[in-house]
Amino acid sequence: METKNIGLRGIEIADTRISNIEGEIGKLIYRGYDILDLAKNSNFEETAYLLIHDDLPNKHQLNEFNAKLIDARHIPKQMQKNIGNWRKDADPMDMLQAFVAALAGYYDEEFATKEASYDRAINLIAKVPTIIASWQRIRNGLKIVDPDPSLNHAANFLYMMSGEKPDPEVEKVFDVCLILHADHTFNASTFTARQVASTRAHMYSASSAAIGALSGELHGGANTEVMKMLLEIGEIEKVQPWIKEKMSKGERIMGMGHAVYKTYDPRAQVLKELSRKLAEQTKEPWFDLTEKIETTTISEMKLQKGRDIYPNVDLYSASIYYMLKIPVDLNTPIFAISRVVGWAAHIIEEKFAEAAPKPTLYRPKAAYIGKYCGPEGCEYKTLDLRK
């Protein structure tokens, strides 16, 4: 028996007001606003408010939101101690998933109201960067750097991780990266968050599950694989034979192609220019190498398969994070710093949507293709009669 659909591709499973992708023309919308417009004019905190609350904030609302985020940045001392008990070579995503789930043990989740969920969202958005930065310091034998209330969300994370305040240009680059990664409709991790939330599990459980989904190399782990590819290739002259060999074997080129976009991923457009500017400042080769991978893959795909292929969000984000001196294995956790906003927004929508009611629990149907012995089923034989 053949399944009619694999991976729910193209299947509409719920209504959402949060974001929309027009894959044919390469357009991404957050609550009605084009991502390119937000990347140019907004900042992460304002965009986070938009995704959580359905509209851009006025000055008072933004100031109040920022103040709450700053107040919620600290993690409990006991959690810091517990992070320190982990193996120093543990996967950062495993660590993050565990400690996001553990937040439920520190913060009351008893009152499952919409208003309380907004507070939980702020708590998550504020604490995920602190957990990651604390882990980075601890595993390198360094003292944890406390959050700085004078710094915005992007700058504060870079400061907590490195112990040095970033310059304004670096801060802006990272801020835009956070905006671009904040939501992307029903991707694997967001669908995971909504599915768990549909059981009426609390926000920390749903977000922890989403982190597990994000950790896979076909989702959030893709930018880590891109950077590994860049480091493996190393030189411009080696790009073409490397790409040719991989594609002739039917292997994927990480950072190229997307399940939804049929043209250039709009986020990749912005990240490409950010990578270019960083490379001009740092004099590092990673932008030129990445661009060569892009053009070569496009050419080889056309030549070998007769199809078009375009970069996705991971291709240029990898080189940006590397030039920002962020360890490669933190690429995916940094993705979570941003995407936790989208998860929180979707969890709230899943639990408290007022329009277009849906079943209270996701329960898809599977096409069974296993053993079949007839309409009566297989005959059970005792152990001594089995061959």
PLY file of the C-alpha trace (Angstrom):
ply
format ascii 1.0
element vertex 387
property float x
property float y
property float z
element edge 386
property int vertex1
property int vertex2
end_header
0.00 0.00 0.00
1.36 3.42 -0.95
0.95 6.38 1.38
-0.78 9.37 -0.13
1.46 11.87 1.62
4.87 11.75 3.24
5.79 14.13 6.05
2.48 16.06 5.88
3.91 18.13 3.00
1.26 20.55 1.77
-1.36 19.35 4.26
-3.13 22.15 6.15
-3.58 21.04 9.75
-4.59 24.24 11.57
-5.22 27.94 11.12
-2.64 30.46 12.31
-2.38 34.23 12.53
1.34 34.19 13.31
3.29 33.81 10.06
2.90 32.86 6.44
5.20 31.71 3.64
4.55 32.33 -0.04
7.07 29.83 -1.33
6.65 30.51 -5.04
7.72 34.15 -4.69
10.04 33.81 -1.68
8.04 35.84 0.82
7.84 35.42 4.61
5.29 37.34 6.68
5.18 37.85 10.47
1.67 38.92 11.56
1.18 40.73 8.22
4.65 42.34 8.09
7.21 41.37 5.44
10.35 39.86 7.01
12.54 42.05 4.79
10.86 45.16 6.17
11.27 43.97 9.76
14.92 43.04 9.22
15.61 46.51 7.88
13.61 48.60 10.33
12.77 46.64 13.47
14.74 44.98 16.28
14.45 41.62 17.98
12.49 42.78 21.02
9.91 44.62 18.90
9.59 41.62 16.58
9.20 39.28 19.54
6.37 41.44 20.88
4.73 41.38 17.44
4.82 37.59 17.22
3.56 37.07 20.76
0.88 39.79 20.83
-0.38 40.05 17.23
0.67 43.67 16.61
3.64 45.99 16.84
3.91 47.67 20.26
3.57 51.34 21.04
6.39 52.99 23.00
4.91 52.19 26.42
4.20 48.57 25.51
7.71 48.06 24.14
9.35 49.61 27.19
7.27 47.40 29.49
8.06 44.30 27.40
11.79 45.10 27.42
11.76 45.64 31.18
10.11 42.26 31.75
12.61 40.53 29.48
15.53 42.11 31.34
14.08 41.20 34.74
13.63 37.57 33.67
17.16 36.99 32.34
18.70 35.49 35.48
18.46 31.74 35.99
18.25 30.22 39.49
21.58 29.56 41.24
20.62 25.90 41.66
20.17 25.63 37.89
23.63 27.13 37.35
25.01 24.49 39.72
23.17 21.71 37.90
24.48 22.91 34.52
27.97 22.70 35.99
27.40 19.02 36.83
27.00 18.05 33.18
29.83 16.48 31.16
31.80 19.26 29.52
31.66 17.46 26.17
27.88 17.02 26.24
25.90 18.19 23.21
24.71 21.77 23.85
21.26 20.96 22.44
20.84 18.06 24.87
21.79 20.41 27.68
19.39 23.11 26.49
16.49 20.69 26.06
16.98 19.33 29.57
17.16 22.71 31.28
14.25 24.26 29.41
12.16 21.32 30.61
13.61 21.84 34.10
12.31 25.42 34.21
8.92 23.94 35.15
10.49 22.85 38.43
11.41 26.41 39.28
8.43 28.39 37.99
4.76 27.79 38.71
2.74 26.53 35.78
-0.46 26.03 37.75
-2.56 28.84 36.30
-2.99 27.93 32.64
-4.52 31.22 31.51
-3.63 33.17 28.41
-2.22 36.02 30.50
-0.05 33.61 32.48
1.19 32.15 29.19
2.48 35.56 28.15
4.56 35.64 31.34
5.85 32.13 30.62
6.78 33.23 27.10
8.81 36.15 28.45
10.49 33.83 30.96
11.51 31.44 28.19
12.69 34.11 25.75
14.78 35.75 28.46
16.30 32.62 29.98
17.24 30.53 26.96
20.20 32.83 26.09
21.36 32.78 29.72
21.27 28.97 29.85
23.33 28.72 26.65
25.84 31.39 27.63
26.23 29.85 31.10
26.94 26.45 29.54
29.52 27.96 27.19
31.34 29.58 30.14
31.12 26.56 32.44
32.34 24.01 29.92
35.39 26.17 29.24
36.21 26.54 32.92
35.21 30.21 33.00
33.14 32.14 35.49
29.51 32.75 34.51
28.87 36.30 33.31
25.67 37.79 34.74
23.23 39.51 32.38
23.76 43.24 31.82
20.48 45.19 32.06
21.93 48.02 29.97
22.26 45.77 26.91
19.59 44.65 24.48
18.75 40.98 23.92
21.30 40.36 21.16
24.18 42.25 22.74
23.54 40.78 26.17
23.88 37.21 24.90
27.17 37.97 23.13
28.40 39.67 26.31
27.39 36.78 28.59
29.08 34.32 26.26
32.37 36.14 25.70
32.65 38.49 28.68
33.11 41.41 26.28
30.50 43.89 25.11
30.11 43.72 21.31
30.58 46.73 19.10
27.39 48.25 17.63
27.87 46.74 14.16
28.29 43.21 15.52
25.32 43.75 17.82
23.16 44.82 14.86
24.20 41.84 12.74
23.25 39.41 15.48
20.00 41.26 16.19
18.95 40.89 12.54
19.85 37.19 12.63
17.50 36.76 15.59
14.68 38.54 13.75
15.08 36.30 10.70
14.98 33.06 12.71
12.10 33.96 15.04
9.32 32.07 13.24
8.70 30.06 10.08
5.12 28.73 10.21
4.64 24.99 10.84
8.25 23.84 10.52
9.28 20.63 12.30
10.05 22.15 15.70
7.04 24.48 15.72
4.69 21.65 14.77
6.25 19.61 17.57
5.58 22.44 20.02
1.96 22.73 18.87
1.40 19.00 18.96
2.65 18.78 22.54
0.65 21.88 23.50
-2.48 20.26 22.03
-2.29 17.68 24.82
-2.55 20.62 27.30
1.04 20.10 28.39
2.64 23.30 29.70
4.83 25.69 27.74
8.14 24.43 29.10
7.35 20.84 28.04
6.21 21.92 24.59
9.29 24.11 24.10
11.62 21.38 25.32
10.11 18.98 22.79
10.57 21.61 20.08
14.26 21.87 20.98
14.56 18.13 20.46
13.10 18.50 16.97
15.35 21.47 16.23
18.47 19.49 17.11
18.29 17.27 14.02
20.61 18.07 11.13
17.70 18.35 8.68
16.25 21.20 10.73
18.15 23.47 13.11
21.31 21.41 12.90
21.73 22.26 9.23
23.77 25.43 9.78
26.24 23.45 11.89
26.61 21.03 8.99
27.14 23.97 6.62
30.05 25.24 8.70
31.55 21.76 8.85
31.31 21.70 5.06
33.06 25.08 4.77
35.85 23.96 7.07
36.24 20.69 5.18
36.46 22.37 1.76
38.67 25.17 3.03
39.67 26.75 -0.30
37.81 28.25 -3.26
39.64 25.99 -5.72
38.31 22.88 -4.00
34.64 23.87 -4.12
33.74 22.67 -7.62
35.24 19.15 -7.42
33.83 18.73 -3.90
30.30 19.73 -4.96
30.48 17.63 -8.14
31.49 14.54 -6.22
28.80 14.96 -3.57
26.04 15.55 -6.09
27.12 12.68 -8.33
26.67 10.41 -5.30
23.20 11.81 -4.70
24.24 13.51 -1.46
22.69 16.74 -0.19
24.55 20.03 -0.16
23.63 21.50 3.21
22.22 25.02 3.11
20.84 24.56 -0.39
17.19 23.86 -1.19
14.05 24.16 0.89
10.85 22.21 1.40
8.67 25.29 0.89
10.57 27.98 -1.03
10.73 27.50 -4.78
13.01 30.51 -5.18
15.51 32.39 -3.02
14.74 32.16 0.69
14.16 35.83 1.68
16.07 35.29 4.92
19.08 34.06 2.93
19.04 37.31 0.93
19.56 39.34 4.10
22.07 36.94 5.64
24.14 36.91 2.46
24.67 40.66 2.68
25.43 40.48 6.41
28.02 37.77 5.73
29.55 39.89 2.98
29.89 42.91 5.30
31.37 40.84 8.12
33.90 39.30 5.75
34.96 42.77 4.60
35.57 43.73 8.23
37.26 40.53 9.38
39.16 39.77 6.14
38.14 36.13 6.58
37.43 33.89 3.54
34.09 32.41 4.60
31.78 34.61 2.56
33.66 34.05 -0.69
33.77 30.31 -0.03
30.04 30.20 0.76
29.13 32.21 -2.32
31.20 29.85 -4.48
29.34 26.89 -2.98
26.05 28.60 -3.80
26.88 29.33 -7.45
28.50 25.94 -8.02
25.58 24.03 -6.53
23.08 26.00 -8.62
25.11 25.27 -11.76
25.64 21.57 -11.00
21.98 21.03 -10.08
20.95 22.48 -13.41
23.56 20.42 -15.26
23.08 17.09 -13.47
19.37 17.15 -12.55
17.88 19.80 -14.82
16.37 21.55 -11.79
16.77 24.86 -10.00
17.99 25.10 -6.42
18.46 28.10 -4.13
20.10 28.86 -0.78
18.11 28.57 2.41
18.55 30.37 5.74
21.35 28.05 6.89
23.85 28.65 4.11
25.01 32.12 5.12
24.07 32.05 8.80
26.87 29.51 9.37
29.60 31.87 8.17
28.10 34.79 10.09
28.18 32.96 13.40
31.69 31.72 12.73
32.91 35.26 12.04
31.17 36.38 15.24
33.47 33.90 17.06
30.57 31.68 18.08
31.56 28.01 18.51
30.18 25.81 15.73
28.28 23.56 18.12
26.37 26.58 19.43
24.86 27.40 16.02
21.73 25.37 16.68
21.26 26.57 20.29
21.48 30.13 18.94
18.74 29.22 16.47
16.69 28.32 19.57
17.40 31.73 21.17
15.38 33.23 18.36
12.89 30.47 17.50
11.67 30.17 21.10
9.67 33.32 20.34
7.81 31.56 17.55
7.31 28.43 19.64
5.81 30.47 22.49
3.51 32.33 20.09
2.31 29.07 18.53
1.84 27.38 21.90
-0.35 30.27 23.05
-2.30 30.20 19.79
-2.71 26.42 20.01
-4.12 26.63 23.51
-6.17 29.80 23.30
-7.15 30.31 19.65
-10.50 32.10 19.46
-11.09 31.61 15.73
-11.54 28.42 13.71
-11.88 25.85 16.51
-10.10 22.55 15.92
-9.84 19.18 17.67
-8.20 19.46 21.06
-5.56 16.84 20.32
-3.51 16.19 17.19
-4.06 12.59 16.14
-3.04 11.98 12.50
-3.88 8.76 10.72
-1.14 6.40 9.51
-1.19 4.13 6.46
-0.37 0.65 7.78
2.02 -1.24 5.47
3.07 -3.98 7.89
2.43 -7.71 8.02
-1.01 -8.85 6.85
-2.34 -12.40 7.38
-5.92 -11.84 6.27
-8.99 -10.09 7.68
-8.93 -12.20 10.86
-5.33 -11.26 11.63
-2.30 -13.51 12.19
-2.70 -16.69 14.23
-0.92 -16.58 17.56
1.27 -19.64 18.15
2.85 -20.55 21.44
6.61 -20.31 21.74
7.23 -24.06 21.30
5.40 -24.07 17.93
7.32 -21.15 16.40
10.13 -21.98 13.98
0 1
1 2
2 3
3 4
4 5
5 6
6 7
7 8
8 9
9 10
10 11
11 12
12 13
13 14
14 15
15 16
16 17
17 18
18 19
19 20
20 21
21 22
22 23
23 24
24 25
25 26
26 27
27 28
28 29
29 30
30 31
31 32
32 33
33 34
34 35
35 36
36 37
37 38
38 39
39 40
40 41
41 42
42 43
43 44
44 45
45 46
46 47
47 48
48 49
49 50
50 51
51 52
52 53
53 54
54 55
55 56
56 57
57 58
58 59
59 60
60 61
61 62
62 63
63 64
64 65
65 66
66 67
67 68
68 69
69 70
70 71
71 72
72 73
73 74
74 75
75 76
76 77
77 78
78 79
79 80
80 81
81 82
82 83
83 84
84 85
85 86
86 87
87 88
88 89
89 90
90 91
91 92
92 93
93 94
94 95
95 96
96 97
97 98
98 99
99 100
100 101
101 102
102 103
103 104
104 105
105 106
106 107
107 108
108 109
109 110
110 111
111 112
112 113
113 114
114 115
115 116
116 117
117 118
118 119
119 120
120 121
121 122
122 123
123 124
124 125
125 126
126 127
127 128
128 129
129 130
130 131
131 132
132 133
133 134
134 135
135 136
136 137
137 138
138 139
139 140
140 141
141 142
142 143
143 144
144 145
145 146
146 147
147 148
148 149
149 150
150 151
151 152
152 153
153 154
154 155
155 156
156 157
157 158
158 159
159 160
160 161
161 162
162 163
163 164
164 165
165 166
166 167
167 168
168 169
169 170
170 171
171 172
172 173
173 174
174 175
175 176
176 177
177 178
178 179
179 180
180 181
181 182
182 183
183 184
184 185
185 186
186 187
187 188
188 189
189 190
190 191
191 192
192 193
193 194
194 195
195 196
196 197
197 198
198 199
199 200
200 201
201 202
202 203
203 204
204 205
205 206
206 207
207 208
208 209
209 210
210 211
211 212
212 213
213 214
214 215
215 216
216 217
217 218
218 219
219 220
220 221
221 222
222 223
223 224
224 225
225 226
226 227
227 228
228 229
229 230
230 231
231 232
232 233
233 234
234 235
235 236
236 237
237 238
238 239
239 240
240 241
241 242
242 243
243 244
244 245
245 246
246 247
247 248
248 249
249 250
250 251
251 252
252 253
253 254
254 255
255 256
256 257
257 258
258 259
259 260
260 261
261 262
262 263
263 264
264 265
265 266
266 267
267 268
268 269
269 270
270 271
271 272
272 273
273 274
274 275
275 276
276 277
277 278
278 279
279 280
280 281
281 282
282 283
283 284
284 285
285 286
286 287
287 288
288 289
289 290
290 291
291 292
292 293
293 294
294 295
295 296
296 297
297 298
298 299
299 300
300 301
301 302
302 303
303 304
304 305
305 306
306 307
307 308
308 309
309 310
310 311
311 312
312 313
313 314
314 315
315 316
316 317
317 318
318 319
319 320
320 321
321 322
322 323
323 324
324 325
325 326
326 327
327 328
328 329
329 330
330 331
331 332
332 333
333 334
334 335
335 336
336 337
337 338
338 339
339 340
340 341
341 342
342 343
343 344
344 345
345 346
346 347
347 348
348 349
349 350
350 351
351 352
352 353
353 354
354 355
355 356
356 357
357 358
358 359
359 360
360 361
361 362
362 363
363 364
364 365
365 366
366 367
367 368
368 369
369 370
370 371
371 372
372 373
373 374
374 375
375 376
376 377
377 378
378 379
379 380
380 381
381 382
382 383
383 384
384 385
385 386
